[in-house]
Amino acid sequence: MIPNIKSTAEQKMKKSLEALKADLAKVRTGRAHPGILDHVMVDYYGTPTAIPGVANVTLIDARTIGVSPWEKKMASAIEKAIRDADLGLNPSTTGDIVRVPMPSLTEERRRDLTKIVKSEGENAKVAVRNVRRDANTQLKELLKKKSIAEDEERRAQEEIQKLTDRHIAEIDKVLQVKEAELMSV
């Protein structure tokens, strides 16, 4: 009973951390990152398809993303999709490669993005704490039903607290890295 509760709590905490990492990958820094284009949809023969589904997305240099469509006629559609995606990017087509230069960020924009990152981190911490609360509630229910002893319940709560502390520390590390990345020029 108790191991199931702990493993479920740990899995949910890991999912919260992964969701945070995915959300932070979407926050644009001054550096090029191919993941920025993962959610941009392009019209592929009438079907909206993500850019990685119709082209190779690579880094040309630290500030430029290169998109090589698998079909040459898709280059203009990809360029239009990136422009219309409201990412503040201005792609240009050279031959059959779409180049996407990353504009550098202003100091004010960097501060705004840092606030966004902190808010995402706080949401992830709240999610982890909610998982802890749910697990502790399940333990209390088992105690009420007399399925476990009080010392077992207390020990399990301590282990869940350690799990929570570890995941919150990981969230803090991820946030520090992202904030440093945002503030570096």
N, C-alpha and C positions, 0 to 999 in steps of 0.2 A: 504494500500500500504506500508506505512512505517513499521508497525508491521511485515509484511511478510519479508521485507528486513532484519530487526533486528533479527528475529527468524532464518532465513536462515543463517545469518552471525554467530550467536551464535552456531548453530548446526555444521557448518563447523569448527569453532574454537575448539569445543569440540572434533570433530573427529581428528583434528591435535594433540591435547593433548593425546588422546587415542592411536594414532599411535606412538607418542613418547614413551609412557609408554610400548607399545608392543615391540618397537625396543630396548629400554633399558633393558627389561627383557631378551633379547637374549645375552646381554653383560655379559660374565661370570666373576663373582667375585670369590674370594677364597671360598665362601660359596656354599653349594649345593642348587640348586633351580630346582624343578621338571620341570619348564617351558623350561629348556635348551633342553630337549629331545622332545618337542612338534613338532618340524619340522623334526625330524629324521625319515626317511621312512624305513620300513622293508618289505620284500617280504612276503606277506600273501597269500598263494595259488595263486601266480602269479600276485597278485594285490599289487602295492605299497601302504602301509597304514602307517599312523603316529603311533608311538609307543603307545600313549595313546589310540589308537583304538584297540590294541591287548593285552594290559597289564595294570595293575595298577601301577602308578608311585608314589612312596612315598619317604619321607625322613626317612632314618634310623637314622642318626644323622646329626650334622651341616655340615659335610664334605662328607657325603655319600648318594647317591640316591639309592633306591631299586626299581627294576623293577620286578614285579610278573606277568609273562605271564599267560593268561587265559588257554592256552594249553601248556603242558609241553614241547612239541617238538619245540616250538617257542623260547625257551631260547637261543639256539645257534644262531638262525637267528637274534635275537635282539642284542645279544652281538656283532655279526659281523657288524650289521648296525651301532651301536654306534661307534665301532672302525673305520669304514670306513667313518664316518660323518665328519672327519677332525675337531673335537672339542678339540683335545688334551686330550681325556679321554681314560682311559685304564680299561674297564669293566672286571669283572671276575664272573663266574657262580659258585654258591654254591648251590647244590641241584637244586631246581627249581626257585631260585631267582638270578637275575643278579644284582650284586653290582657294583656301579659306584663311585669310590672314586674321589673326586675333588682335583687335585694337587694344592698346594699353589702357589700364583703368586709371581714373582720376582718384585723388586721395579721398574725396568725399564718397565716391562710389565704393571704394575699398572699405570704408567705415560702415556703410550701409550693408554691404555683403557680410561683414563681420557680425553685425547685429542679427542678420538672417541666420548665419551659421550658429550663433549662440542660441537662438530660439529653437532651431532644429535639434540642437543638442539637449536643450531642456525638455523638449517633447519626448526625446528618446529616453531620458532619465525618468520622466513620469511614467512612460510605458513599462520600464523595468520595475519601477516601484509598484505599479499596479499588478504586475505578475507576482511580485513578492506578497502583496496583500491577498491575492486570490489563493496562493499556495498556503499562506498562514490560515486563511478561512477554512480551507479544506482540512488542514491539520486539526483545527478546533472542532470541526464537525466529527472527525474520527474520535477525538477525545470525548466528546459528548456521548457518542454511541458506545463508548468504552471499548473501542477497537484497539486503541493504543494506550500506553501508560503516560502519565504526566511528564516523566523524565524523557521518554522517547519523543514526545511532542516538543519539549523544550530543546532537545538536541537537534531535532529536524529544523526547528525555527532558526537556530543558530547557524546551521549549515546553509539554509536559504538566505540568511542575512549575509553570509560570506560570499555566496554567489552574487547577490545583489551588489555588494561592495566591489567585487572584482569587475563586474560588467560596467558599473558606473565609472570606475577608474579607466577602463578601456575607452568608454565614451569620451572622457576628459582628454585622453591621449589623442584620439582621433580629432577632437575639436582643436587642440593645440596645434597639431600639424596643419590643419586646414587654415587656421587663423594666420599662422606663420607664412603659409603659402600665399594667402591673400595680401598680407602686408608687405611682402618682399617685392621690390620694384624690378 
